Amino acid sequence: MMKRLCRLLTISAVLLVMSSPYSYAQKKVLAIFNLTATNMEAMGYNGEILHALISSIETYKGIDLMPRREIEEVFFKSDIVLDNSEEAAIKAGKALGINFVIFGEVTKKGASIVARLNLVDIEAKTTLNNWTVVFPDRDSILKKIPKIAEEISDALCNWKRQSGSSSDKTQSSSLTDIDYLHAINEGDSVSLSWKISVQRSSLSYNVYRSEQNKDGPYQFVGKTSDCSFRDTTVKKGQSYYYNIGILSETEPEIKSSRTAQIQNVGQRIPYPPLVMSAKGYIKRVEIKFAPSPKNEQGFYNIVKYNLFRQKTANKWENIKTIDLKNRTQTDPILIVFDESDLKDGTTYMYSLSSTDDSNIESSLSDHISVSTVKAPELTLEKDNLLRKIDLSWKFVENASGYHIYRKTENISWERVADINEVLTTNFSDVKNMSDGQQYLYYITAFDEKKESSPSNEVKGKTKDIPSFPENLQSQDVMARSVKITWTPVEDPDISGYNIYRSIDCSNMQKIASIKNYRSDSYLDKGDAIAPLEDGKNYFYAISCFNLFDAEGILSKCIKAETKSRPTSVKELKAAAGRDHITISWKENPEPDIAINYLYRKDNRASSSDLQGLSPIQLWTEIQQLKPVQTNYKDFDLKKGGSYSYRIISEDKDGLQSDPAETQSVATPTAKKKQAK
């Protein structure tokens, strides 16, 4: 969350130099980077140490400090963001065309404040010196920093380039320009000073001035052989731009590419505040700044600050005023927020000015660029899941959490989740989901103030309702039951199967639910009230149901049949012999007959003997016969009696045929013999 604090910060200079950053090459030009706070406790102390360091280094006139205005413009256009490393510092220094940078970090350890500072030589790509300073408390910051500033100044004064460096090569170059151009108020005049980038003899300079803008037109105001000039022809309260023409004995005049601006000539104007840092949030930015110590030294009573935002390259818009009349804050660092119609993931340039109690406004401070938080980027992680869709997104810095929105063809956008942990970057949507439904999603980030714009939209679809299993079949004909089989669906989202039965392929009725997706068969015996009938056709179908009991489509029906009862024996006859009755029949041709039951009925039994008996009970089993046996002699007869006989065949499954019956046969008159 602190990497945005590593934006480059140099001191606020009294002189506003509108020149290219590359004009500072080969000079002892120093840029100071923001000091990174390594923990939350160090926040604020890093700004105070930086502010004290800037104020101390300002007193050393041998150090040229590159105006932050130019640095921020380069950074804004190049989209440079620094981290707290030597490599990043060197890269940024090269982009700016300067010699040295200072970067470092601040850590709060208990009551102590530890600052680590690094002075880097950009061209040599090396660290010239570093300092670790321990401040026992806040008051010691102002006491110790001047010593560090002195050591930094000594290090720069003792610095020498190695022979053959680009500095020597530049001096031998025929290209001539000035490194910098300064303009300051001096009473009712403007004092100009500059430095030539290549020392050459017999040079003189023409001074030009514009009252319109930086691009001119410029008018000649004087000539000098020194690198300084005092313009006494100015008007009080007017603002000007200056440019220098370089003259030599052998070459035509070369117009410098550097310009300098001076405002409110002859008037005392306050100094702009020092911009310390900026931080981007969701559709808003935070800017920290500190009052310029020069205002207190110059007895300026600052009553308000004005925040400006850059609209175009040369146009600034005053978007907010910070009135100090009711300010109760004692912290030297002030904070201002911009929430005015900012867009996600957009970089903005800001500057501030000071206004004193005479309503005189300073020039703009050094500029600082800051980017608002980007809207999150949503990704479909996985779909085709059972009533679930998995989403993920990239972490959004400086957000507090995320809102997830969903819609379908029939339902407009609705918020389905609030994620209050910014480190969470995934979500599984299971809320009121349907099978086989397509959903559309987007996500927003939010903090305590704002919600970002919607992310990109992603589509996801839940798993379809299950299809029926394949290879539904019935097994061989069974007695009073039907067994069906199928190939199980290898899907753990399947909870089980529904079995349907009917006497035809219409009006199917569910007869069973099997809650095991690995099951592959079912035995249907009917029930106690309605058992399956012998020798009858039945039709079956099957479906799957998922873990939410949602049922899929029904399979095609298949035909099955129960086993038929055995046929009755043929040509059953009974005939009276001398002392017995012979019963004969043809062998049942069915191969699975297990036994034949032989029954006899006494046709001349008295009514008292028959009282209370059912028609079936009138028959008495007299013998169980093997299926290959085709006759039987009955000797157990009563004199003067009359008998009928029947045979019921039973197969191996216990199914019995209808009875085959004989005619009534009278008992023989001969003496009864023992049955054989």
C-alpha positions in Angstrom: 0.0 0.0 0.0 3.0 2.3 0.3 4.7 1.9 -3.1 2.9 5.1 -4.3 4.8 7.0 -1.6 8.0 6.3 -3.6 7.2 9.0 -6.1 10.0 11.4 -6.7 10.0 14.6 -4.6 12.5 17.4 -4.9 12.5 20.7 -2.9 10.2 23.5 -3.7 12.4 26.2 -5.3 11.7 29.9 -5.2 12.7 30.0 -8.8 10.3 28.4 -11.2 12.4 27.1 -14.1 10.5 26.0 -17.1 13.2 24.1 -18.9 13.9 20.5 -20.1 15.2 18.2 -17.4 18.1 17.2 -19.7 19.6 20.6 -19.3 21.0 19.5 -15.9 23.4 16.9 -17.3 27.0 17.2 -16.1 26.2 19.4 -13.1 25.9 18.6 -9.5 22.1 18.5 -9.7 20.4 16.7 -6.9 16.9 15.1 -6.8 15.4 13.9 -3.5 13.1 11.0 -3.6 10.3 10.4 -1.1 11.4 8.4 1.9 9.4 5.1 2.0 7.6 4.3 5.3 8.3 0.6 5.9 5.5 0.2 8.4 2.3 2.0 9.4 3.9 3.5 12.5 6.5 5.3 10.3 3.8 7.1 8.3 4.1 10.8 8.9 7.7 10.6 10.2 9.0 10.0 6.7 7.4 13.3 5.5 8.8 15.2 8.5 12.4 13.9 7.9 12.1 14.6 4.2 10.9 18.2 5.0 13.7 18.8 7.4 16.3 17.4 4.9 15.0 19.7 2.1 15.0 22.8 4.3 18.6 22.1 5.4 19.9 21.3 1.9 18.3 24.5 0.6 20.9 26.5 2.6 23.8 25.1 0.5 24.1 27.3 -2.5 26.7 24.9 -4.2 23.9 22.3 -4.8 21.5 22.7 -7.7 18.2 21.2 -6.9 16.1 20.2 -9.9 12.7 21.8 -9.8 10.0 19.2 -9.2 7.7 20.7 -11.8 10.0 19.4 -14.5 10.5 16.1 -12.9 6.8 15.4 -12.5 6.1 16.3 -16.1 8.6 13.8 -17.3 7.3 11.1 -14.9 3.7 11.9 -15.9 4.5 11.5 -19.6 6.7 8.5 -19.1 4.5 6.8 -16.5 7.6 6.2 -14.2 6.9 4.7 -10.8 9.8 4.1 -8.4 10.5 1.5 -5.8 13.0 1.8 -3.0 15.9 0.3 -4.9 19.2 1.6 -6.3 18.4 0.2 -9.8 15.1 2.1 -9.9 16.7 5.3 -8.7 19.4 5.1 -11.4 16.9 4.4 -14.1 14.8 7.4 -13.0 17.9 9.6 -12.7 18.9 8.8 -16.2 15.4 9.6 -17.5 15.6 13.0 -15.8 19.2 13.7 -17.0 20.5 14.5 -13.5 23.7 13.6 -11.6 22.6 12.5 -8.2 19.6 11.2 -6.3 18.8 10.6 -2.6 16.4 7.8 -1.7 15.8 5.8 1.4 13.3 4.6 4.0 12.0 5.3 7.5 11.1 2.6 10.1 9.5 3.1 13.5 11.0 0.7 16.1 9.4 1.2 19.5 10.0 4.9 20.4 12.9 5.3 18.0 12.7 6.4 14.4 15.3 5.0 12.0 16.1 6.6 8.7 18.3 5.0 6.0 19.5 7.4 3.3 21.4 6.6 0.1 23.3 9.1 -2.2 23.6 7.6 -5.7 25.9 8.8 -8.6 23.7 8.3 -11.6 26.4 8.2 -14.3 28.7 5.9 -12.3 25.8 3.7 -11.3 27.1 3.5 -7.8 26.2 4.6 -4.2 28.5 7.4 -3.1 27.5 7.2 0.5 24.7 6.1 2.8 23.6 7.0 6.3 21.6 5.3 9.0 20.3 7.8 11.5 18.4 6.9 14.7 16.1 9.6 16.1 15.2 8.8 19.7 12.0 10.9 19.3 10.3 13.4 17.0 12.0 16.5 18.5 15.5 15.1 17.6 14.7 15.1 13.8 15.3 18.9 13.5 18.5 18.5 15.6 20.2 15.7 13.6 19.1 16.4 10.0 21.4 19.5 9.5 24.4 17.3 10.2 23.3 14.9 7.5 22.7 17.7 5.1 26.2 18.9 5.7 27.7 15.5 5.0 25.7 15.3 1.8 27.0 18.6 0.7 30.6 17.5 1.5 30.1 14.3 -0.5 28.9 16.3 -3.6 31.7 18.9 -3.3 34.4 16.2 -3.2 32.9 14.4 -6.1 35.1 14.0 -9.3 34.3 12.3 -12.5 36.8 9.8 -13.8 38.9 10.7 -16.8 37.3 10.1 -20.1 33.8 10.6 -18.7 30.9 12.0 -20.7 31.7 15.4 -19.0 35.0 15.6 -20.8 33.4 14.6 -24.1 30.7 17.2 -23.7 33.3 19.9 -23.2 34.9 19.0 -26.4 31.6 19.1 -28.2 30.7 22.0 -30.5 27.1 22.0 -29.2 26.5 25.0 -27.0 23.5 25.6 -24.7 22.9 26.7 -21.1 22.3 24.3 -18.3 19.8 26.4 -16.4 18.2 29.8 -16.4 17.0 31.4 -13.1 14.9 34.5 -12.7 14.1 36.2 -9.4 12.5 39.4 -8.2 14.8 42.0 -6.9 12.8 45.1 -5.9 11.5 46.7 -9.1 13.7 44.6 -11.4 14.3 41.0 -12.4 17.7 39.4 -11.9 18.6 36.6 -14.4 21.4 34.1 -14.0 22.5 31.1 -16.1 25.3 28.7 -16.7 26.8 27.6 -20.0 27.0 23.9 -20.5 30.3 24.1 -22.5 33.0 26.6 -21.4 34.1 28.5 -24.4 35.9 31.9 -24.7 34.5 35.0 -26.3 30.9 34.3 -25.7 28.2 36.9 -25.2 24.5 36.7 -24.6 21.3 38.4 -25.9 18.4 38.6 -23.4 14.9 38.2 -24.7 11.5 38.7 -22.9 7.9 37.7 -23.6 4.9 39.2 -22.0 2.5 36.7 -23.5 3.5 33.1 -22.9 6.3 30.6 -23.0 6.2 30.3 -26.8 6.6 34.1 -27.4 6.7 36.4 -29.1 10.1 37.4 -27.5 11.5 41.0 -27.6 15.2 41.9 -27.2 15.9 43.6 -23.9 19.7 43.7 -23.5 23.1 42.1 -24.1 25.8 41.0 -21.7 29.1 39.1 -21.7 28.4 37.7 -18.2 26.1 34.9 -17.2 23.8 37.3 -15.5 21.6 40.2 -16.4 19.3 42.7 -14.5 16.1 43.7 -16.3 15.1 47.1 -15.1 12.4 47.8 -17.7 9.8 45.6 -16.2 6.3 46.7 -15.0 5.2 46.1 -11.4 2.8 43.2 -11.1 3.5 41.9 -14.6 4.6 38.3 -15.3 7.3 37.5 -17.9 9.1 34.7 -19.7 12.8 35.0 -20.5 15.1 33.4 -23.1 18.8 33.6 -23.8 20.6 33.9 -27.2 24.2 32.7 -27.2 26.7 34.6 -29.4 30.3 33.6 -30.4 32.8 35.2 -32.7 32.7 32.4 -35.3 29.1 31.1 -35.2 25.7 32.6 -35.6 23.5 33.2 -32.5 22.1 30.1 -30.9 18.7 30.5 -29.2 18.7 28.5 -25.9 15.9 26.0 -25.4 15.6 27.1 -21.8 13.0 29.6 -20.6 12.3 31.0 -17.1 9.1 32.5 -15.8 8.8 35.3 -13.3 5.4 36.3 -11.8 4.2 39.4 -10.1 7.3 41.5 -10.7 8.1 43.9 -7.9 5.5 42.4 -5.5 6.1 40.3 -2.5 4.4 37.0 -3.1 4.1 34.1 -0.7 5.8 30.8 -1.5 3.9 27.7 -2.6 3.6 24.7 -0.2 5.8 21.7 -0.3 4.0 18.7 -1.9 5.0 15.6 0.1 3.1 12.7 -1.4 0.0 11.6 -3.2 -2.0 8.4 -3.0 -4.7 7.1 -5.3 -8.0 5.5 -4.1 -11.2 4.6 -5.8 -12.3 7.6 -7.8 -10.4 9.9 -5.4 -6.9 10.9 -4.5 -5.2 12.1 -1.3 -2.4 14.7 -1.4 -0.2 15.5 1.5 1.6 18.8 1.7 3.4 21.0 4.2 3.6 24.8 4.5 6.8 26.3 3.1 9.1 27.4 5.9 10.0 30.4 3.8 6.6 31.9 4.4 7.2 32.0 8.1 10.6 33.4 7.6 9.2 36.1 5.2 6.4 36.9 7.6 3.6 35.8 5.2 0.4 35.0 6.9 -1.1 32.2 4.8 -4.9 31.9 5.1 -5.7 29.3 2.5 -4.3 26.9 0.0 -5.6 26.2 -3.5 -5.5 22.8 -5.2 -5.1 22.7 -8.9 -5.6 19.8 -11.3 -4.1 19.8 -14.8 -6.7 19.7 -17.6 -4.3 20.0 -20.5 -0.5 20.4 -20.9 -0.7 24.2 -20.2 -4.0 24.6 -18.4 -4.7 24.1 -14.7 -8.1 24.1 -13.0 -8.6 25.3 -9.4 -10.7 22.5 -8.0 -10.6 23.1 -4.2 -9.7 25.7 -1.6 -8.4 24.7 1.9 -9.4 27.5 4.3 -7.1 27.7 7.4 -9.3 29.9 9.5 -11.0 27.0 11.3 -8.1 24.6 11.2 -7.4 22.8 14.5 -4.9 20.3 13.1 -1.5 20.5 14.8 0.3 18.1 12.5 2.5 20.0 10.1 1.4 17.8 7.3 -1.9 18.8 5.7 -4.1 16.5 3.7 -6.5 17.3 0.9 -8.7 15.0 -1.1 -10.0 15.3 -4.7 -13.2 13.4 -5.4 -14.5 15.5 -8.3 -15.5 13.3 -11.2 -12.4 11.2 -11.2 -12.2 8.0 -13.4 -10.8 4.6 -12.5 -7.2 3.8 -13.4 -6.4 7.4 -14.6 -3.3 9.4 -13.8 -3.8 13.1 -12.8 -1.3 15.9 -12.2 -1.8 18.2 -9.2 -0.2 21.4 -7.9 -0.9 23.8 -5.0 -0.6 27.5 -4.3 -0.6 29.6 -1.1 -2.7 32.7 -0.6 -1.8 35.2 2.2 -4.1 37.5 4.2 -3.6 40.2 1.5 -5.2 37.9 -1.0 -1.9 37.5 -2.9 -1.4 34.1 -4.4 1.9 32.3 -4.8 3.0 30.5 -7.9 2.2 26.9 -8.3 4.1 24.3 -6.3 6.0 21.5 -7.8 3.7 19.1 -9.6 2.8 15.6 -8.5 1.1 12.9 -10.5 -1.1 10.2 -9.0 -3.3 7.5 -10.4 -6.7 6.4 -9.2 -7.3 2.8 -8.5 -8.1 0.6 -11.5 -11.4 -1.2 -11.7 -10.9 -4.9 -11.0 -10.4 -7.4 -13.8 -12.8 -10.3 -13.6 -11.9 -13.9 -14.8 -14.2 -16.9 -15.2 -12.2 -19.5 -13.2 -14.5 -22.5 -13.8 -18.1 -23.2 -14.9 -20.2 -26.3 -15.9 -20.3 -27.1 -12.2 -23.4 -28.3 -10.3 -25.2 -25.1 -9.4 -21.9 -23.3 -9.0 -19.7 -20.9 -10.9 -16.1 -20.0 -9.8 -14.8 -16.5 -10.4 -11.5 -14.8 -9.7 -10.0 -11.4 -10.1 -6.8 -9.4 -9.6 -6.0 -7.8 -6.2 -7.0 -4.1 -6.1 -4.6 -2.0 -4.0 -6.1 0.6 -1.6 -9.6 -1.0 -1.8 -11.6 -2.3 1.1 -13.4 -5.1 -0.6 -15.5 -6.1 -3.6 -19.1 -6.3 -4.8 -20.2 -9.0 -7.3 -23.1 -8.5 -9.6 -25.1 -11.1 -11.6 -27.8 -11.2 -14.2 -29.6 -13.7 -16.5 -31.8 -13.2 -19.5 -34.9 -12.9 -17.4 -33.4 -11.1 -14.3 -31.7 -7.7 -14.4 -28.4 -7.0 -12.6 -28.4 -7.8 -8.9 -25.7 -7.8 -6.2 -25.1 -11.3 -5.1 -22.0 -11.0 -2.9 -20.2 -8.5 -0.7 -16.6 -9.4 0.0 -15.2 -7.3 2.8 -11.7 -8.7 2.7 -9.5 -7.0 0.0 -7.0 -9.9 -0.1 -9.7 -12.3 -1.2 -9.5 -12.7 -5.0 -11.9 -15.6 -5.7 -15.6 -16.4 -5.2 -17.9 -19.4 -5.8 -21.4 -18.3 -6.7 -24.0 -20.8 -5.3 -26.8 -18.5 -4.4 -30.2 -19.5 -5.9 -28.5 -21.2 -8.9 -30.4 -23.2 -11.5 -29.3 -26.2 -13.6 -28.1 -25.5 -17.1 -28.5 -21.7 -16.7 -26.2 -19.1 -18.2 -25.2 -16.2 -16.0 -23.4 -12.9 -16.6 -21.1 -11.3 -14.0 -19.2 -8.2 -13.3 -17.3 -7.0 -10.1 -16.5 -3.6 -8.5 -14.1 -2.6 -5.9 -15.1 -0.4 -3.0 -13.6 1.5 -0.1 -15.1 3.6 2.7 -16.0 6.3 0.3 -16.5 5.1 -3.3 -17.3 2.2 -5.5 -15.4 1.6 -8.7 -16.8 1.4 -12.2 -17.9 -2.1 -13.3 -15.2 -4.5 -14.4 -15.3 -6.4 -17.7 -18.2 -8.9 -17.9 -17.8 -12.7 -18.0 -20.2 -15.4 -18.8 -20.6 -18.7 -17.0 -23.0 -21.6 -17.3 -24.0 -24.1 -14.6 -24.1 -27.9 -15.3 -27.1 -29.2 -17.2 -29.6 -31.5 -15.6 -28.4 -35.1 -15.9 -29.2 -37.3 -18.8 -30.4 -40.8 -18.4 -27.9 -43.7 -18.1 -27.1 -45.8 -21.2 -27.7 -49.5 -22.0 -31.0 -50.0 -20.1 -31.8 -53.7 -20.5 -33.9 -56.4 -18.9 -32.5 -59.8 -17.9 -33.9 -63.3 -18.8 -37.5 -64.0 -18.0 -38.0 -64.4 -14.3 -40.8 -65.7 -12.2 -43.0 -62.9 -10.8 -40.2 -60.4 -11.1 -38.2 -58.3 -13.6 -34.6 -57.4 -13.3 -33.3 -54.4 -15.3 -29.7 -53.2 -15.6 -27.9 -50.1 -17.0 -24.4 -48.6 -17.2 -23.9 -46.3 -14.2 -23.2 -42.6 -14.9 -19.7 -41.9 -13.6 -20.5 -38.5 -12.1 -20.4 -37.8 -8.3 -22.9 -35.0 -8.9 -25.5 -37.7 -9.7 -27.3 -38.7 -6.6 -29.1 -41.7 -8.0 -31.8 -43.0 -10.4 -35.6 -43.1 -10.7 -37.2 -46.3 -12.0 -40.5 -46.1 -14.0 -42.9 -48.9 -15.0 -46.1 -49.2 -17.0 -48.1 -51.8 -19.1 -47.2 -49.8 -22.2 -44.8 -46.9 -23.0 -47.3 -44.3 -21.9 -48.4 -43.3 -18.4 -45.1 -44.4 -16.8 -45.3 -44.4 -13.0 -42.3 -44.1 -10.8 -41.9 -47.2 -8.7 -38.5 -46.7 -7.0 -35.6 -44.2 -6.3 -32.1 -45.6 -5.9 -29.8 -43.2 -4.1 -26.4 -44.4 -5.3 -24.9 -43.2 -8.6 -22.8 -46.3 -8.8 -25.9 -48.7 -8.8 -26.4 -50.6 -12.0 -29.5 -52.8 -11.5 -33.0 -53.0 -10.0 -35.2 -56.1 -9.2 -38.9 -55.3 -9.6 -41.2 -57.7 -7.7 -44.1 -55.4 -7.5 -45.6 -55.0 -4.0 -47.8 -56.8 -1.6 -50.9 -55.1 -3.0 -50.0 -55.4 -6.6 -47.4 -58.1 -7.3 -46.2 -58.8 -10.8 -48.4 -61.2 -12.8 -47.1 -64.3 -14.4 -46.5 -64.3 -18.1 -47.2 -60.5 -18.5 -45.4 -57.8 -20.5 -44.1 -54.7 -18.6 -42.4 -51.6 -19.9 -39.6 -49.8 -18.0 -37.7 -46.5 -18.2 -35.0 -44.8 -16.1 -33.8 -41.2 -15.3 -31.0 -39.6 -13.2 -31.4 -37.1 -10.4 -28.6 -34.8 -9.1 -27.6 -33.9 -5.6 -30.3 -31.2 -5.5 -32.9 -33.9 -6.5 -33.4 -32.2 -9.9 -34.4 -35.0 -12.3 -33.2 -35.3 -15.9 -35.1 -36.6 -18.9 -36.5 -40.0 -19.0 -34.9 -42.7 -21.1 -36.7 -44.7 -23.9 -38.8 -47.5 -22.5 -37.8 -51.1 -22.8 -40.0 -54.2 -22.8 -39.7 -57.0 -20.2 -41.9 -60.0 -19.3 -42.5 -62.2 -16.4 -42.3 -66.0 -16.6 -45.5 -67.8 -17.6 -46.9 -70.7 -15.5 -46.3 -74.2 -16.7 -48.9 -75.8 -19.1 -51.2 -78.5 -17.7 -50.3 -82.2 -18.5 -52.0 -83.6 -21.6 -54.3 -86.6 -22.1 -54.9 -87.2 -18.4 -57.1 -90.3 -18.0 -58.3 -92.6 -15.2 -59.5 -96.2 -15.7 -60.8 -98.8 -13.3 -58.8 -102.0 -13.0 -59.5 -105.3 -11.1 -58.7 -103.8 -7.7 -57.4 -100.3 -8.5 -57.7 -97.2 -10.7 -54.9 -96.4 -13.2 -54.2 -92.7 -13.9 -52.1 -91.9 -17.0 -50.9 -88.8 -18.9 -48.4 -87.5 -21.3 -45.0 -86.2 -20.0 -45.0 -82.4 -19.7 -42.6 -81.2 -22.5 -41.3 -78.1 -20.5 -37.7 -78.7 -19.4 -37.9 -77.0 -16.0 -40.8 -78.9 -14.5 -39.7 -80.0 -11.0 -42.7 -82.0 -9.8 -46.2 -83.1 -10.5 -48.8 -83.1 -7.7 -51.5 -85.8 -7.9 -54.9 -85.1 -6.2 -58.0 -87.2 -5.7 -61.6 -86.3 -4.9 -64.1 -88.7 -3.3 -67.2 -88.0 -5.3 -69.5 -90.1 -3.0 -68.5 -88.7 0.4 -71.4 -87.9 2.6 -72.6 -84.4 3.0 -71.5 -84.4 6.6 -68.0 -85.2 5.5 -68.0 -82.3 3.0 -69.5 -79.8 5.3 -67.3 -76.6 5.7 -64.8 -77.6 3.0 -64.0 -75.3 0.0 -63.9 -76.6 -3.5 -60.1 -76.8 -3.3 -60.2 -78.6 0.0 -62.3 -81.3 -1.6 -59.1 -82.4 -3.3 -56.6 -84.4 -1.4 -53.0 -84.7 -2.4 -52.1 -88.4 -2.7 -48.7 -88.4 -4.3 -45.8 -86.2 -5.5 -44.5 -87.5 -8.8 -41.3 -87.0 -10.7 -41.8 -85.1 -14.0 -40.7 -88.2 -16.1 -43.4 -90.4 -14.5 -46.5 -90.7 -16.7 -48.9 -93.1 -14.7 -50.0 -94.1 -11.3 -52.2 -96.9 -9.8 -54.4 -95.9 -6.9 -55.3 -99.0 -4.6 -56.5 -96.9 -1.6 -60.1 -97.1 -2.6 -63.4 -97.4 -0.8 -65.9 -100.0 -1.8 -68.8 -98.6 -3.8 -67.0 -95.3 -4.2 -66.4 -93.0 -7.1 -63.2 -90.8 -7.6 -61.9 -88.0 -9.8 -58.2 -87.1 -10.2 -56.2 -84.0 -11.1 -52.5 -83.2 -11.7 -50.9 -79.8 -11.1 -47.4 -79.3 -12.5 -44.8 -77.1 -10.7 -41.6 -75.7 -12.2 -38.3 -75.0 -10.6 -39.4 -71.4 -9.8 -42.5 -72.7 -7.9 -44.9 -71.7 -10.6 -47.8 -74.1 -10.9 -49.9 -75.0 -13.9 -53.7 -75.0 -14.0 -55.0 -78.4 -12.9 -55.7 -81.2 -15.4 -58.7 -83.3 -14.3 -60.2 -86.7 -15.1 -63.8 -87.9 -15.3 -65.3 -89.7 -12.3 -64.4 -93.3 -12.1 -66.3 -95.9 -10.0 -64.4 -98.1 -7.5 -63.7 -101.7 -8.9 -65.9 -104.4 -7.3 -63.0 -106.8 -6.9 -61.2 -107.2 -3.6 -58.7 -104.4 -3.1 -55.1 -105.2 -3.3 -52.2 -103.4 -1.7 -51.1 -100.5 -3.9 -48.0 -100.9 -5.8 
